[in-house]
Amino acid sequence: MTARPVSPALLIVYALLLALGLGIGSAYAVLKGNPPFGSRHLGPWQTWPKLGSADADPYMRAIVARRGDIPLATGEGLALTALEDKDGRKLDSACTYRIGPSTPAARWWTLTVYDEAGQLTPSELGRSGFTSSEIVRRGDSTFAVVLSRTLSPGNWLPLPASGPFTVILRLYDIPGAAGLNLNAEDLPTIERVECGA
């Protein structure tokens, strides 16, 4: 018994459907994450300096449009995202972290915690972030922000009930060209203090 030959038209349709499926699937996977190009790592912090500029690549523009974000323009400031601590371990809400002691020169800054879905973490105090004008500082102008699920004295931000989380530091009106002169040493450290059950 001989095999029936497959029609060339059927092979073409199959190849087109496969290419379409792979193309849409890969585009969807890329758009769900962070921009694949143009990032800059500064210790645990990651930033995309061109995200709010006219030089943003098509992936950046598509990701921003899908999320509904309004990125900071080049002259406005810089947003830095942290998913890991200073030792490269993923941020986990079962642990307690300390962020500080200083930030780079900026007219104003904010520090905010988001859960795995990118939502603000609700708390009894109604706080999910700090601004530079709200932070309690030491005598030498340094500060420490504690991130944990349990209430802590001083500058405390609540963590989600479980799972990973993200910390975003936004620096407004910083000197230099979109923060390109920043180094990891200029940014706050994210130190894991302890991990509970």
Secondary structure, DSSP 8 states (H G I E B T S, - for coil): -------HHHHHHHHHHHHHHHHHHHHHHHHHSS-SSS-EEETTEEE-TTTTSTT--HHHHHHHHHHT-----TTTEEEEEESB-TTS-B-BTTEEEEEES---S-SEEEEEEEETTS-B---TT--SEEETTT----TTS---EEEESS--SSEEEE--SSSBEEEEEEEES-SSSTTTT--GGGS-EEEEEEE--
